[in-house]
Amino acid sequence: MYNFEFTKPKTVEEAASAIAAEGAQALGGGQTLLPTMKQRLASPEVLVSLTGIDGMVGVNASGGAVTIGGATTHAQVAADAAESYPALAALAANIGDPAVRNRGTIGGSLANNDPAACYPAGALGSGATITTNKRDIAADDYFQGMFETALDEGEIITSVSFPIPQKANYQKFDQPASRFALVGVFVAKTADGVRVAVTGASNEGVYRWTAAETALNGDFSQAALEGMSGDADAGDMISDLHGSGAYRAHLVGVLTRRAVAACG
């Protein structure tokens, strides 16, 4: 590691001002940024921690939605959303290991938008709204490709609002070394229809499997998905030493059926 400055603002306004300075970088839990800095793949001169801002930490359920502060850790989401949104809490409880869950934040995960991260599937599958210090962004507009989002330079995720569905479940096939999703599928049944979001499978990043949504809107059962694989709507499927694109497409189908079954 190299020498850098560290600041911990108390308000969103202070944080935005600090991040606007040349060479500054926002810091959530640091689970991605710090390893990147150690490898010299990034070298910010100033780290601006967002974890000291009280208004960006916490889980609040009201009005049919769960709103989570951007600096809230995975462990707190797992604990505090368990009653109001069990599927989201279960997703958070299976991210990484205890060290990651107690440091990593939901805002950091969504800002980074790793193509194998869990929260993007939860946000897109739920039809969440990402709120920043400047605006509200619908999940359907927020995710724009591998590591790409709608965030502007210096924009801070202050909270994320998840509408609570009628039923939901997240199924994840772990990559055993990293605990990232080799494939993860989030299924949510709402009054407006079914949403199916897939992570870990596509080089385009998280995506909605619309063919499965159409099938499940007609018949919310495993039988509706028989013979379907998840390469439709995915673009270019990931193929690496952990699994081919065809294998991942098969897993998408398997995990989606499991998620539907778990919804009951």
MOURSUL-V540176 format. One record per residue. N is the residue number from 1. SS is DSSP state (H for helix, E for strand, - for the rest). OMEGA is omega in degrees with one decimal (999 if undefined). BURIAL is + if it has 16 or more other C-alpha atoms within 10 Angstrom, else -. Layout:
# MOURSUL-V540176
n->N ss->SS omega->OMEGA burial->BURIAL
n->N ss->SS omega->OMEGA burial->BURIAL
This chain:
# MOURSUL-V540176
n->1 ss->- omega->180.0 burial->-
n->2 ss->- omega->179.3 burial->-
n->3 ss->- omega->176.4 burial->-
n->4 ss->- omega->177.1 burial->-
n->5 ss->E omega->-178.2 burial->-
n->6 ss->E omega->177.7 burial->-
n->7 ss->E omega->-177.0 burial->+
n->8 ss->E omega->-177.9 burial->+
n->9 ss->- omega->-177.8 burial->+
n->10 ss->- omega->-179.1 burial->-
n->11 ss->- omega->177.5 burial->-
n->12 ss->H omega->-179.7 burial->+
n->13 ss->H omega->177.7 burial->-
n->14 ss->H omega->179.7 burial->-
n->15 ss->H omega->-179.7 burial->+
n->16 ss->H omega->178.2 burial->+
n->17 ss->H omega->-179.2 burial->-
n->18 ss->H omega->-178.6 burial->+
n->19 ss->H omega->-179.1 burial->+
n->20 ss->- omega->-179.7 burial->-
n->21 ss->- omega->-179.6 burial->-
n->22 ss->- omega->177.5 burial->-
n->23 ss->- omega->-178.3 burial->-
n->24 ss->E omega->-179.9 burial->+
n->25 ss->E omega->176.4 burial->+
n->26 ss->E omega->179.1 burial->+
n->27 ss->E omega->173.5 burial->+
n->28 ss->- omega->176.5 burial->+
n->29 ss->- omega->176.8 burial->+
n->30 ss->- omega->-175.0 burial->+
n->31 ss->- omega->174.1 burial->+
n->32 ss->- omega->-173.8 burial->-
n->33 ss->H omega->-175.0 burial->+
n->34 ss->H omega->174.6 burial->+
n->35 ss->H omega->178.4 burial->-
n->36 ss->H omega->177.6 burial->-
n->37 ss->H omega->179.1 burial->-
n->38 ss->H omega->178.8 burial->-
n->39 ss->- omega->-179.7 burial->-
n->40 ss->- omega->175.1 burial->-
n->41 ss->- omega->173.1 burial->-
n->42 ss->- omega->-177.1 burial->-
n->43 ss->- omega->176.8 burial->+
n->44 ss->- omega->-179.8 burial->+
n->45 ss->- omega->-178.9 burial->+
n->46 ss->E omega->173.5 burial->+
n->47 ss->E omega->-178.7 burial->+
n->48 ss->E omega->-177.5 burial->+
n->49 ss->E omega->179.1 burial->+
n->50 ss->- omega->-173.0 burial->+
n->51 ss->- omega->179.3 burial->+
n->52 ss->- omega->-178.2 burial->+
n->53 ss->- omega->-173.5 burial->+
n->54 ss->H omega->-177.1 burial->-
n->55 ss->H omega->-179.4 burial->-
n->56 ss->H omega->-179.5 burial->+
n->57 ss->- omega->174.5 burial->+
n->58 ss->- omega->-179.5 burial->+
n->59 ss->E omega->-178.7 burial->+
n->60 ss->E omega->178.1 burial->-
n->61 ss->E omega->177.1 burial->+
n->62 ss->E omega->175.9 burial->-
n->63 ss->- omega->178.0 burial->-
n->64 ss->- omega->-179.8 burial->-
n->65 ss->E omega->173.0 burial->+
n->66 ss->E omega->179.3 burial->+
n->67 ss->E omega->-174.1 burial->+
n->68 ss->E omega->177.7 burial->+
n->69 ss->E omega->-175.3 burial->+
n->70 ss->- omega->-179.3 burial->+
n->71 ss->- omega->178.9 burial->+
n->72 ss->- omega->-178.5 burial->+
n->73 ss->E omega->176.9 burial->+
n->74 ss->H omega->-178.5 burial->+
n->75 ss->H omega->179.5 burial->+
n->76 ss->H omega->175.8 burial->+
n->77 ss->H omega->-179.6 burial->+
n->78 ss->H omega->-177.7 burial->+
n->79 ss->H omega->-168.7 burial->-
n->80 ss->H omega->176.7 burial->+
n->81 ss->- omega->-174.1 burial->+
n->82 ss->- omega->-177.5 burial->+
n->83 ss->- omega->-174.2 burial->-
n->84 ss->- omega->-177.9 burial->+
n->85 ss->- omega->-174.1 burial->+
n->86 ss->H omega->-177.8 burial->+
n->87 ss->H omega->178.6 burial->+
n->88 ss->H omega->178.0 burial->+
n->89 ss->H omega->179.2 burial->+
n->90 ss->H omega->175.5 burial->+
n->91 ss->H omega->-178.3 burial->+
n->92 ss->H omega->-176.8 burial->+
n->93 ss->H omega->-177.4 burial->+
n->94 ss->- omega->175.9 burial->+
n->95 ss->- omega->173.8 burial->+
n->96 ss->- omega->178.3 burial->+
n->97 ss->- omega->-177.3 burial->-
n->98 ss->H omega->179.7 burial->-
n->99 ss->H omega->178.7 burial->-
n->100 ss->H omega->-177.2 burial->+
n->101 ss->H omega->-179.3 burial->+
n->102 ss->- omega->177.3 burial->-
n->103 ss->- omega->-177.4 burial->+
n->104 ss->- omega->-177.1 burial->+
n->105 ss->E omega->179.5 burial->+
n->106 ss->H omega->179.1 burial->+
n->107 ss->H omega->178.5 burial->+
n->108 ss->H omega->179.5 burial->+
n->109 ss->H omega->-178.1 burial->+
n->110 ss->H omega->178.0 burial->+
n->111 ss->H omega->179.8 burial->+
n->112 ss->H omega->177.8 burial->+
n->113 ss->- omega->174.6 burial->+
n->114 ss->- omega->-176.6 burial->+
n->115 ss->- omega->178.2 burial->+
n->116 ss->- omega->179.7 burial->+
n->117 ss->- omega->-176.3 burial->+
n->118 ss->- omega->-174.2 burial->+
n->119 ss->H omega->177.0 burial->+
n->120 ss->H omega->177.4 burial->+
n->121 ss->H omega->178.6 burial->+
n->122 ss->H omega->-178.8 burial->+
n->123 ss->H omega->-178.9 burial->+
n->124 ss->H omega->179.5 burial->+
n->125 ss->H omega->-179.9 burial->+
n->126 ss->H omega->-172.4 burial->+
n->127 ss->- omega->-175.5 burial->+
n->128 ss->- omega->173.2 burial->+
n->129 ss->E omega->179.1 burial->+
n->130 ss->E omega->-179.6 burial->+
n->131 ss->E omega->178.5 burial->+
n->132 ss->E omega->177.1 burial->+
n->133 ss->- omega->-178.1 burial->-
n->134 ss->- omega->-170.6 burial->-
n->135 ss->- omega->171.8 burial->-
n->136 ss->E omega->-178.6 burial->+
n->137 ss->E omega->175.8 burial->+
n->138 ss->E omega->-178.9 burial->+
n->139 ss->H omega->179.5 burial->+
n->140 ss->H omega->179.0 burial->-
n->141 ss->H omega->-171.9 burial->-
n->142 ss->H omega->-174.5 burial->+
n->143 ss->E omega->-171.1 burial->+
n->144 ss->- omega->177.9 burial->+
n->145 ss->- omega->-177.7 burial->+
n->146 ss->- omega->-178.4 burial->+
n->147 ss->- omega->-178.1 burial->-
n->148 ss->- omega->177.7 burial->+
n->149 ss->E omega->178.2 burial->+
n->150 ss->- omega->-178.0 burial->-
n->151 ss->- omega->172.6 burial->+
n->152 ss->- omega->177.7 burial->-
n->153 ss->- omega->176.9 burial->-
n->154 ss->- omega->179.8 burial->+
n->155 ss->- omega->-174.0 burial->+
n->156 ss->- omega->173.4 burial->+
n->157 ss->E omega->-178.1 burial->+
n->158 ss->E omega->178.1 burial->+
n->159 ss->E omega->176.6 burial->+
n->160 ss->E omega->-178.9 burial->+
n->161 ss->E omega->-178.9 burial->+
n->162 ss->E omega->171.2 burial->+
n->163 ss->E omega->-178.9 burial->+
n->164 ss->- omega->-177.8 burial->+
n->165 ss->- omega->175.2 burial->+
n->166 ss->- omega->178.0 burial->-
n->167 ss->E omega->176.3 burial->+
n->168 ss->E omega->176.2 burial->+
n->169 ss->E omega->176.7 burial->+
n->170 ss->E omega->177.1 burial->+
n->171 ss->E omega->-174.3 burial->+
n->172 ss->E omega->172.3 burial->+
n->173 ss->E omega->-173.0 burial->+
n->174 ss->E omega->159.9 burial->+
n->175 ss->- omega->-164.4 burial->-
n->176 ss->- omega->-178.2 burial->-
n->177 ss->- omega->-173.7 burial->-
n->178 ss->- omega->-172.9 burial->-
n->179 ss->- omega->167.6 burial->+
n->180 ss->- omega->-179.8 burial->+
n->181 ss->E omega->166.6 burial->+
n->182 ss->E omega->166.1 burial->+
n->183 ss->E omega->173.3 burial->+
n->184 ss->E omega->-178.5 burial->+
n->185 ss->E omega->176.3 burial->+
n->186 ss->E omega->179.2 burial->+
n->187 ss->E omega->177.4 burial->+
n->188 ss->E omega->176.2 burial->+
n->189 ss->E omega->-177.4 burial->+
n->190 ss->E omega->177.2 burial->+
n->191 ss->- omega->-178.9 burial->-
n->192 ss->- omega->-179.9 burial->-
n->193 ss->E omega->-177.0 burial->-
n->194 ss->E omega->174.0 burial->+
n->195 ss->E omega->178.6 burial->+
n->196 ss->E omega->-179.2 burial->+
n->197 ss->E omega->-173.8 burial->+
n->198 ss->E omega->174.9 burial->+
n->199 ss->E omega->175.0 burial->+
n->200 ss->- omega->-170.8 burial->+
n->201 ss->- omega->-169.8 burial->+
n->202 ss->E omega->173.3 burial->+
n->203 ss->- omega->175.7 burial->+
n->204 ss->- omega->-177.5 burial->+
n->205 ss->- omega->-177.8 burial->+
n->206 ss->- omega->-179.4 burial->+
n->207 ss->E omega->174.3 burial->+
n->208 ss->E omega->177.4 burial->+
n->209 ss->- omega->-172.0 burial->+
n->210 ss->H omega->177.8 burial->+
n->211 ss->H omega->177.5 burial->+
n->212 ss->H omega->178.3 burial->+
n->213 ss->H omega->179.7 burial->+
n->214 ss->H omega->179.8 burial->+
n->215 ss->H omega->-176.9 burial->+
n->216 ss->H omega->175.0 burial->+
n->217 ss->H omega->176.7 burial->-
n->218 ss->H omega->-177.7 burial->-
n->219 ss->- omega->-177.1 burial->-
n->220 ss->- omega->-179.3 burial->+
n->221 ss->- omega->175.9 burial->+
n->222 ss->H omega->-176.7 burial->+
n->223 ss->H omega->-178.9 burial->-
n->224 ss->H omega->-175.6 burial->+
n->225 ss->H omega->-178.4 burial->+
n->226 ss->- omega->178.5 burial->-
n->227 ss->- omega->-178.9 burial->-
n->228 ss->- omega->173.3 burial->+
n->229 ss->- omega->-166.8 burial->+
n->230 ss->- omega->177.9 burial->+
n->231 ss->- omega->175.9 burial->+
n->232 ss->- omega->179.0 burial->-
n->233 ss->- omega->-172.5 burial->-
n->234 ss->- omega->-171.7 burial->+
n->235 ss->- omega->-177.4 burial->-
n->236 ss->- omega->-178.7 burial->-
n->237 ss->E omega->177.9 burial->+
n->238 ss->- omega->174.4 burial->+
n->239 ss->- omega->-177.8 burial->-
n->240 ss->E omega->-176.3 burial->-
n->241 ss->- omega->179.9 burial->-
n->242 ss->- omega->-178.7 burial->-
n->243 ss->E omega->179.1 burial->-
n->244 ss->- omega->175.7 burial->-
n->245 ss->H omega->179.1 burial->+
n->246 ss->H omega->178.7 burial->+
n->247 ss->H omega->178.9 burial->+
n->248 ss->H omega->178.0 burial->+
n->249 ss->H omega->177.1 burial->+
n->250 ss->H omega->179.8 burial->+
n->251 ss->H omega->178.6 burial->+
n->252 ss->H omega->178.5 burial->+
n->253 ss->H omega->-179.7 burial->+
n->254 ss->H omega->-175.7 burial->+
n->255 ss->H omega->177.1 burial->+
n->256 ss->H omega->177.5 burial->+
n->257 ss->H omega->178.4 burial->+
n->258 ss->H omega->-179.8 burial->+
n->259 ss->H omega->178.0 burial->+
n->260 ss->H omega->178.9 burial->+
n->261 ss->H omega->-178.4 burial->-
n->262 ss->H omega->177.5 burial->-
n->263 ss->H omega->178.1 burial->+
n->264 ss->- omega->999 burial->-
